[in-house]
Amino acid sequence: MKLLELIADFEGLDDEEKLELLVELSDDLPPLSNGRTGSQAESCRVQECQTPVYLWVDVVAGRVRLEADVPKKSPTVRGLVTLMVQGLEDASPEEVAGIPDDVVGYLGLQKALGMQRQQGFRGVIARIKREVRKLADAAN
């Protein structure tokens, strides 16, 4: 699972450098596959996020696939979501179940991110875990 490697990139950075790294990550959010558009998929919207975050969660052959749509005008949130999309690519459902609910704490961003962003990001993580669990259970 690549998430641990990505989190390690934040170690030793000050808050400003961490935010800069998130902005850089925001440029790496993969485009949506054909037929998926955020504005047309209200059921995929993460309601806990003030920023419009649309998230598609799939489990294919026992491996997690995530896609997301986040406006480019929200680079911090987009960077956080990119971290999860890239970090959980090809993870197993068991690995996803084991990720911490508070990734912000592991990134050391508690002071740099407002409470609303932290809660929104926890909502993203909760949604990923819930959807992966539901899909994995349905496959068994």
C-alpha positions in Angstrom: 0.0 0.0 0.0 1.5 3.3 -1.1 -0.3 5.4 1.5 2.4 4.8 4.1 5.1 6.0 1.7 3.1 9.1 0.9 2.5 9.9 4.5 6.3 9.5 5.1 6.9 12.3 2.6 5.4 14.7 5.1 7.7 13.8 8.0 10.1 16.5 9.0 8.3 19.2 7.1 6.9 22.3 8.7 3.2 23.2 8.2 3.8 25.5 5.3 5.9 22.9 3.5 3.2 20.3 4.2 0.6 22.5 2.6 2.8 23.1 -0.4 3.2 19.4 -0.8 -0.6 19.0 -0.8 -0.9 21.6 -3.4 1.7 19.8 -5.6 -0.2 16.5 -5.1 -3.4 18.2 -6.2 -2.0 18.3 -9.7 -1.7 14.5 -9.7 -5.4 13.6 -9.3 -6.1 11.3 -12.2 -8.9 12.3 -14.6 -12.2 10.4 -14.2 -12.8 7.4 -16.4 -15.4 7.7 -19.2 -18.9 8.4 -18.1 -18.1 9.7 -14.7 -18.7 13.4 -13.9 -18.9 14.9 -10.4 -21.8 17.3 -11.1 -23.9 14.4 -12.4 -23.3 12.0 -9.5 -24.8 13.6 -6.4 -24.9 10.1 -4.8 -21.1 10.1 -5.0 -20.7 13.4 -3.2 -19.0 13.3 0.2 -21.5 15.2 2.3 -19.1 16.0 5.1 -17.0 18.1 2.8 -17.8 21.8 2.3 -15.8 21.6 -1.0 -17.6 19.5 -3.6 -15.8 16.1 -3.4 -17.2 13.3 -5.6 -15.8 9.9 -4.9 -16.2 6.5 -6.6 -15.1 3.4 -4.8 -14.7 0.1 -6.5 -13.2 -3.3 -5.6 -12.1 -5.2 -8.6 -10.6 -8.7 -8.3 -10.0 -8.0 -4.6 -8.2 -4.7 -5.1 -9.4 -1.2 -4.4 -9.9 1.4 -7.1 -10.7 5.0 -6.3 -11.7 7.9 -8.5 -12.5 11.4 -7.4 -13.5 14.7 -8.7 -12.5 17.8 -6.7 -12.3 21.4 -8.1 -8.9 22.7 -9.0 -9.7 25.9 -7.1 -9.5 23.9 -3.9 -5.9 22.6 -4.0 -5.6 21.6 -0.4 -8.7 19.4 -0.4 -7.8 18.1 -3.8 -4.3 17.2 -2.5 -5.8 15.4 0.5 -8.1 13.4 -1.8 -5.2 12.7 -4.3 -3.2 11.3 -1.3 -6.0 8.8 -0.7 -6.6 7.9 -4.4 -2.9 7.3 -5.0 -2.2 5.8 -1.6 -4.9 3.2 -1.7 -4.7 2.2 -5.3 -4.5 -1.6 -5.5 -4.8 -1.9 -1.7 -6.8 -4.9 -0.4 -10.0 -4.3 1.5 -8.2 -5.5 4.7 -5.5 -2.8 4.2 -8.2 -0.1 3.7 -10.0 -1.3 6.9 -6.7 -0.8 8.8 -6.0 2.8 7.8 -6.4 5.3 10.6 -9.6 7.4 10.7 -7.4 10.4 11.5 -4.9 10.6 8.7 -4.6 14.3 9.3 -2.9 13.4 12.6 -0.4 11.1 10.9 0.4 13.9 8.4 0.9 16.3 11.3 -1.6 18.8 9.8 -3.8 19.4 12.8 -2.6 23.0 13.2 -2.5 23.8 9.5 -6.0 22.6 8.6 -9.1 24.1 10.0 -11.6 21.9 11.9 -14.0 21.9 8.9 -11.4 20.6 6.5 -10.3 18.0 9.1 -13.9 16.8 9.5 -14.5 16.8 5.8 -11.3 14.7 5.2 -12.4 12.2 8.0 -15.7 12.0 6.0 -13.7 11.0 2.9 -11.9 8.3 4.8 -15.1 7.0 6.4 -16.8 6.9 3.0 -13.9 5.0 1.5 -13.8 2.5 4.3 -17.6 2.0 4.4 -17.9 1.5 0.6 -14.9 -0.9 0.4 -16.4 -2.9 3.3 -19.8 -3.0 1.6 -18.3 -4.1 -1.7 -16.0 -6.7 -0.2 -18.9 -8.1 1.8 -21.1 -8.3 -1.3 -18.3 -10.2 -3.2 -18.1 -12.8 -0.4 
